[in-house]
């Protein structure tokens, strides 16, 4: 659980990200470290990044559902639309990403 002080600081950074305003490097490093250590902080940061990339989504749609459930990568360049070979599937599931959804806390 985040303290009020940390949550407010993170929400300030997230609001700047959502609006497309510049964020200091030290603030981004702090926010990324906090997001890796705390799942709630990671959710706040992912939602801000997703909103900055996609803008507002209409209520009740699939995109709105995915955003509210915090599903999917906010960066469209990381999306996969299919695999051509079984080796690509194995490679995708064997990645070692520190903030990966397949890893447990």
N, C-alpha and C positions, 0 to 999 in steps of 0.2 A: 504494500500500500504506500502510495506517495504522500509525503507530508504536504501541507497546504503551500508552503513556500516553494517546494520543488514543482508542484503541480502548476502553480500560477506562473512560474518562470517558464516552464515547458509550454503552457498554453500561449504565452506571449510569443515564443519562438514559432509555435505552430500557426498562430494567426498571421505572422509575417510571411511564413511559407505559403499559406493559402492565398494571400493577397499578391504574391509574387514580388514582395519587397525584399531587399537585400538583408541577409542575416550574417552577422560576423562569424568568421571561421571558428573562433573559440566557442561561441554559442552552439554552432552546429556540432562540433566535436563533443561538447558536453551533452547535447541532446542525444546524439547517436550512442554515446556510452551509456547514458541512462536508459535508452530504449533497449539496448542489449541486455541490461541487467534487470529491467522491470517490464513485465508484459503490458501493463496498463500504459506506461510511457511509450512503448513501442506502438501500441494501438493509436494513441493520440498523434504520433508523428506520421504513421502510415496514412491515417485519414486526412491529415493536412496535405501530405504529398499527393494523395489521390485526388483531392479536391482541387489542388493547384493544376494538376494535369488535365483533369476531365471537366472541371467546372461543376456547376450545379446539375444534379440529376433529377428528373421528374419523380415525384413520389409514386410509389407503387410499382415501379418497373423493376426489371431484373438487375439493372445497374444499382438502383437504390437498395435492393435487397443485399447484393454483394457488398456494398459499402457499409451498410448497417451491421452486417455480420463480420466485417473486416476480413473478407475472403479475397484471395488473389493478390498478386503483386501490383502495387500502384504504378510501376514503371512498365509501359507497354512494350518496351524493347526486350523485356525478359519473358514475354508471353510465348508459349508454344502452341501451334495450331495442329500439330500432328507429328508423327515419327515416321521416317522412311524405312528404318531397319530396326531389328530387335536390339542391336548394339546401342543405338541411340537411346532406347528406353532404359537399358541397363546403365548407361552413362548418366542419364538424367537422375535416376534414383540413387546413384552412388556419389553424387556431389556432396561435398563437405562444406556447406554454408553454415556459418555460425548463427544466423538468424532464420534458419530454415524451418518451415512449418512441420517437417517430418521428424524433428528432434524434440525430445521431451525436455521439460524444465529440470 
